[in-house]
Amino acid sequence: MNEAATSRSIGVCYYPEQWPQNTWEPDAARMAELGISVVRVGEFAWSQLEPARGDFRFDWLERSIDILAAAGHSVVMCTPTTAPPKWLVDEMPDMLPVGADGRQRQFGSRRHYCFSHQGYRRECARITRALAEKFGSHQAVTTWQTDNEYGCHETTLSYSTAARDGFRQWLAARYGTVEELNERWGNRFWSMEYPSFDAVELPHNPVAQFSPIHVLDFRRYSSDQVVAFNRIQVDILRELSPGRDIVHNFMGRILSFDHFDVGGDLDISSWDAYPLGKLIDRTRSTQERQRRFMRAGEPDFQAFHHDLYRATSKGRWWIMEQQPGPVNWAPFNPAPRDGMVRLWGLEAFAHGAETVSYFRWRQARHAQEQMHAGLMRPDGVEAPAADEVRELKSAIDALGWQPTTKADVAIIFDYPSQWAWEIQPHGTDFDYFDLNFTIYRALRGLGLSVDIVSSRDPDLAGRKLAVVAGLFCWNEALVDALRDFDGQVLIGPRSGSKTQDFAIPEAMPPDLPEDLLDITVTRVESIRGDCPIPVEGGGSFRTWHEFVEVGEKANITAKTADGNPAVVSQANVSYWCGWPDEELRDRLINQAANEAGIATHTLPDGVRLRRCGDHLFVFNYADEEFDLGDLLPDAEPILGETMLKPSGVTVFNIKP
């Protein structure tokens, strides 16, 4: 992972086209007064930039950028391709995406396009080129954002004619002959052989289930279309605006495309962090936990995505949209507890963010997002978050920032594994993201910093503990990395249970060489939540359980209450034969950390640590205060207090 820049800046999302021009100069000045120095513009402005084909009206945007530059701001210029105008949709209505129900989605909001539509790609290239020719050398434009929030509103998958035709071409390139496709897909089953690639349909509206490899290949294809769509814009921007950074803003728990593949074309990955909005619909927390953290957000959800998206672009990352107050789209939309806006910003910076940008400057008076708070009210009066942004600016100026510390612990993450277990969960509760997130939460509960790394580029050098859980299938690079790794390895359930073609391996799961792990998974079961399988020593398996045969090189280190292997170890590798509940999970992870020689802390619920260079940050998501004297008895804070209040942040200087 490359070292991220050590500077920290605050940004905001601004929509000059939505406000009178006489407000632009005062807005720019007030942004600077708050400590803002980065301003994002333009992602939804296509209809204002080109109200009719070829009628480019860039003067208003140029004036707004000049005003921002005069106030000392740098500008993130967005391509407006997330919201194509009505005149363009009317010209080619088949650009609209088609849902899994076969119904075409309609104009009237945003993200109303199919990634596979070649005509729309050409239009996106055209508007991107026009903008880059106009603003590519503007001194204030330091960064470009491509599109906006790929995959939002379930738009990665489209079942359009364009997607069908593209999928057929993709299959022909992947398999060469339809005979090869039939063989590798196992199409003898249920008489599913295809006579040609042109006979293959998209996997939706079946009578029973589609073949899992058919669906997985469509997921792979669809992810590739996001990558190709993004790359068209990136290539134009690199040609016409050299030297500027290119970024895209991902989202929380949007797993429908491979962010590592998209991030490989970017300079910076960013994501849109809405801790309260995501608490209900994305974290899957218990009702009790949702009540406890209603005004703070799930303590580990933001951090997980900070670490994930930092990995997708080799270390450089931002938050492009940070929640400043109540949002408009969640089932419930509470206001943040006092201090949380500042805490969320400092936490992102501690994880290596270069910029934290707030959505939005001024709350909209009209349309779909008028109930979404900004840093300013619709009448231009400051909203409560404005003071916290001032405090955040003061805090980041007081701290000397260092590159993000490489963590002792790495979680190997793999997007195709998420797709595979969505396709074939084998039990309603099995979810790849949840399995990895619960492990991440346990590691953070021990006070550990965690890095997330790609399964295809596993950076394990210098680490002490590596975790692989629920991996769909192995690749050579990862197997080699684990073989060369001298730290502790935890392999979670269902790893290596399939081949790339979604078949059970001939050698049976977990499909690893005997010198790494000499076991065979003979059968598996998914289990009801109210029927746990107890494990000796405390805790149990839930959701998923595996029966294994243990070879001569491996040892059973824990058993279920009925005598079956629960944990099997071989040298520095341990395999979990099921999905552990919290008690068992915490015990096994604490044991692995101790064996790896990693110092841990027992943290109160809601208190989290993050190491950044010589600084140790402590964050309090809980609504109780905590005395940090017992945690770090000999350390003096350089920011904050030893008595950590709700929403508080304390920073200690810790030498290696």
Secondary structure in CASP SS format (residue, H / E / C, confidence):
PFRMAT SS
TARGET T0000
AUTHOR 0000-0000-0000
METHOD secondary structure of the structure
MODEL  1
M C 1.00
N C 1.00
E C 1.00
A C 1.00
A C 1.00
T C 1.00
S C 1.00
R C 1.00
S E 1.00
I E 1.00
G E 1.00
V E 1.00
C E 1.00
Y C 1.00
Y C 1.00
P H 1.00
E H 1.00
Q H 1.00
W C 1.00
P C 1.00
Q H 1.00
N H 1.00
T H 1.00
W H 1.00
E H 1.00
P H 1.00
D H 1.00
A H 1.00
A H 1.00
R H 1.00
M H 1.00
A H 1.00
E H 1.00
L H 1.00
G C 1.00
I E 1.00
S E 1.00
V E 1.00
V E 1.00
R E 1.00
V E 1.00
G C 1.00
E C 1.00
F C 1.00
A C 1.00
W H 1.00
S H 1.00
Q H 1.00
L H 1.00
E C 1.00
P C 1.00
A C 1.00
R C 1.00
G C 1.00
D C 1.00
F C 1.00
R C 1.00
F C 1.00
D H 1.00
W H 1.00
L H 1.00
E H 1.00
R H 1.00
S H 1.00
I H 1.00
D H 1.00
I H 1.00
L H 1.00
A H 1.00
A H 1.00
A C 1.00
G C 1.00
H C 1.00
S E 1.00
V E 1.00
V E 1.00
M E 1.00
C E 1.00
T C 1.00
P C 1.00
T C 1.00
T C 1.00
A C 1.00
P C 1.00
P C 1.00
K H 1.00
W H 1.00
L H 1.00
V H 1.00
D H 1.00
E H 1.00
M C 1.00
P H 1.00
D H 1.00
M H 1.00
L C 1.00
P C 1.00
V E 1.00
G C 1.00
A C 1.00
D C 1.00
G C 1.00
R C 1.00
Q E 1.00
R C 1.00
Q C 1.00
F C 1.00
G C 1.00
S C 1.00
R C 1.00
R C 1.00
H C 1.00
Y C 1.00
C C 1.00
F C 1.00
S C 1.00
H C 1.00
Q H 1.00
G H 1.00
Y H 1.00
R H 1.00
R H 1.00
E H 1.00
C H 1.00
A H 1.00
R H 1.00
I H 1.00
T H 1.00
R H 1.00
A H 1.00
L H 1.00
A H 1.00
E H 1.00
K H 1.00
F H 1.00
G C 1.00
S C 1.00
H C 1.00
Q C 1.00
A C 1.00
V E 1.00
T E 1.00
T E 1.00
W E 1.00
Q E 1.00
T C 1.00
D C 1.00
N C 1.00
E C 1.00
Y C 1.00
G C 1.00
C C 1.00
H C 1.00
E C 1.00
T C 1.00
T C 1.00
L C 1.00
S C 1.00
Y C 1.00
S C 1.00
T H 1.00
A H 1.00
A H 1.00
R H 1.00
D H 1.00
G H 1.00
F H 1.00
R H 1.00
Q H 1.00
W H 1.00
L H 1.00
A H 1.00
A H 1.00
R H 1.00
Y H 1.00
G C 1.00
T C 1.00
V H 1.00
E H 1.00
E H 1.00
L H 1.00
N H 1.00
E H 1.00
R H 1.00
W H 1.00
G C 1.00
N C 1.00
R C 1.00
F H 1.00
W H 1.00
S H 1.00
M C 1.00
E C 1.00
Y C 1.00
P C 1.00
S C 1.00
F H 1.00
D H 1.00
A H 1.00
V C 1.00
E C 1.00
L C 1.00
P C 1.00
H C 1.00
N C 1.00
P C 1.00
V C 1.00
A C 1.00
Q C 1.00
F C 1.00
S C 1.00
P H 1.00
I H 1.00
H H 1.00
V H 1.00
L H 1.00
D H 1.00
F H 1.00
R H 1.00
R H 1.00
Y H 1.00
S H 1.00
S H 1.00
D H 1.00
Q H 1.00
V H 1.00
V H 1.00
A H 1.00
F H 1.00
N H 1.00
R H 1.00
I H 1.00
Q H 1.00
V H 1.00
D H 1.00
I H 1.00
L H 1.00
R H 1.00
E H 1.00
L H 1.00
S C 1.00
P C 1.00
G C 1.00
R C 1.00
D E 1.00
I E 1.00
V E 1.00
H E 1.00
N E 1.00
F E 1.00
M E 1.00
G C 1.00
R C 1.00
I C 1.00
L C 1.00
S C 1.00
F C 1.00
D C 1.00
H H 1.00
F H 1.00
D H 1.00
V H 1.00
G H 1.00
G C 1.00
D C 1.00
L C 1.00
D C 1.00
I E 1.00
S E 1.00
S E 1.00
W E 1.00
D E 1.00
A E 1.00
Y C 1.00
P C 1.00
L C 1.00
G H 1.00
K H 1.00
L H 1.00
I H 1.00
D H 1.00
R C 1.00
T C 1.00
R C 1.00
S C 1.00
T C 1.00
Q H 1.00
E H 1.00
R H 1.00
Q H 1.00
R H 1.00
R H 1.00
F C 1.00
M C 1.00
R C 1.00
A C 1.00
G C 1.00
E C 1.00
P C 1.00
D C 1.00
F H 1.00
Q H 1.00
A H 1.00
F H 1.00
H H 1.00
H H 1.00
D H 1.00
L H 1.00
Y H 1.00
R H 1.00
A H 1.00
T H 1.00
S C 1.00
K C 1.00
G C 1.00
R C 1.00
W E 1.00
W E 1.00
I E 1.00
M E 1.00
E E 1.00
Q E 1.00
Q C 1.00
P C 1.00
G C 1.00
P C 1.00
V C 1.00
N C 1.00
W C 1.00
A C 1.00
P C 1.00
F C 1.00
N C 1.00
P C 1.00
A C 1.00
P C 1.00
R C 1.00
D C 1.00
G C 1.00
M H 1.00
V H 1.00
R H 1.00
L H 1.00
W H 1.00
G H 1.00
L H 1.00
E H 1.00
A H 1.00
F H 1.00
A H 1.00
H C 1.00
G C 1.00
A C 1.00
E C 1.00
T E 1.00
V E 1.00
S E 1.00
Y E 1.00
F C 1.00
R C 1.00
W C 1.00
R E 1.00
Q C 1.00
A C 1.00
R C 1.00
H C 1.00
A C 1.00
Q C 1.00
E C 1.00
Q C 1.00
M C 1.00
H C 1.00
A C 1.00
G C 1.00
L C 1.00
M E 1.00
R C 1.00
P C 1.00
D C 1.00
G C 1.00
V C 1.00
E E 1.00
A C 1.00
P C 1.00
A H 1.00
A H 1.00
D H 1.00
E H 1.00
V H 1.00
R H 1.00
E H 1.00
L H 1.00
K H 1.00
S H 1.00
A H 1.00
I H 1.00
D H 1.00
A H 1.00
L C 1.00
G C 1.00
W C 1.00
Q C 1.00
P C 1.00
T C 1.00
T C 1.00
K C 1.00
A C 1.00
D C 1.00
V E 1.00
A E 1.00
I E 1.00
I E 1.00
F E 1.00
D C 1.00
Y H 1.00
P H 1.00
S H 1.00
Q H 1.00
W H 1.00
A H 1.00
W H 1.00
E H 1.00
I H 1.00
Q C 1.00
P C 1.00
H C 1.00
G C 1.00
T C 1.00
D C 1.00
F C 1.00
D C 1.00
Y H 1.00
F H 1.00
D H 1.00
L H 1.00
N H 1.00
F H 1.00
T H 1.00
I H 1.00
Y H 1.00
R H 1.00
A H 1.00
L H 1.00
R H 1.00
G H 1.00
L C 1.00
G C 1.00
L C 1.00
S C 1.00
V E 1.00
D E 1.00
I E 1.00
V E 1.00
S E 1.00
S C 1.00
R C 1.00
D C 1.00
P C 1.00
D C 1.00
L C 1.00
A C 1.00
G C 1.00
R C 1.00
K C 1.00
L E 1.00
A E 1.00
V E 1.00
V E 1.00
A C 1.00
G C 1.00
L C 1.00
F C 1.00
C C 1.00
W C 1.00
N C 1.00
E H 1.00
A H 1.00
L H 1.00
V H 1.00
D H 1.00
A H 1.00
L H 1.00
R H 1.00
D H 1.00
F C 1.00
D C 1.00
G C 1.00
Q E 1.00
V E 1.00
L E 1.00
I E 1.00
G C 1.00
P C 1.00
R C 1.00
S C 1.00
G C 1.00
S C 1.00
K C 1.00
T C 1.00
Q C 1.00
D C 1.00
F C 1.00
A C 1.00
I C 1.00
P C 1.00
E C 1.00
A C 1.00
M C 1.00
P C 1.00
P C 1.00
D C 1.00
L C 1.00
P C 1.00
E C 1.00
D C 1.00
L C 1.00
L C 1.00
D C 1.00
I E 1.00
T E 1.00
V E 1.00
T E 1.00
R E 1.00
V E 1.00
E E 1.00
S E 1.00
I C 1.00
R C 1.00
G C 1.00
D C 1.00
C C 1.00
P C 1.00
I E 1.00
P E 1.00
V E 1.00
E C 1.00
G C 1.00
G C 1.00
G C 1.00
S E 1.00
F E 1.00
R E 1.00
T E 1.00
W E 1.00
H E 1.00
E E 1.00
F E 1.00
V E 1.00
E E 1.00
V E 1.00
G C 1.00
E C 1.00
K C 1.00
A C 1.00
N E 1.00
I E 1.00
T E 1.00
A E 1.00
K E 1.00
T E 1.00
A C 1.00
D C 1.00
G C 1.00
N C 1.00
P E 1.00
A E 1.00
V E 1.00
V E 1.00
S E 1.00
Q E 1.00
A C 1.00
N C 1.00
V E 1.00
S E 1.00
Y E 1.00
W E 1.00
C C 1.00
G E 1.00
W E 1.00
P E 1.00
D C 1.00
E H 1.00
E H 1.00
L H 1.00
R H 1.00
D H 1.00
R H 1.00
L H 1.00
I H 1.00
N H 1.00
Q H 1.00
A H 1.00
A H 1.00
N H 1.00
E H 1.00
A H 1.00
G C 1.00
I C 1.00
A C 1.00
T C 1.00
H C 1.00
T C 1.00
L C 1.00
P C 1.00
D C 1.00
G C 1.00
V E 1.00
R E 1.00
L E 1.00
R E 1.00
R E 1.00
C E 1.00
G C 1.00
D C 1.00
H E 1.00
L E 1.00
F E 1.00
V E 1.00
F E 1.00
N E 1.00
Y C 1.00
A C 1.00
D C 1.00
E C 1.00
E C 1.00
F E 1.00
D E 1.00
L C 1.00
G C 1.00
D C 1.00
L C 1.00
L C 1.00
P C 1.00
D C 1.00
A C 1.00
E C 1.00
P E 1.00
I E 1.00
L E 1.00
G C 1.00
E C 1.00
T C 1.00
M E 1.00
L E 1.00
K C 1.00
P C 1.00
S C 1.00
G C 1.00
V E 1.00
T E 1.00
V E 1.00
F E 1.00
N E 1.00
I C 1.00
K C 1.00
P C 1.00
END
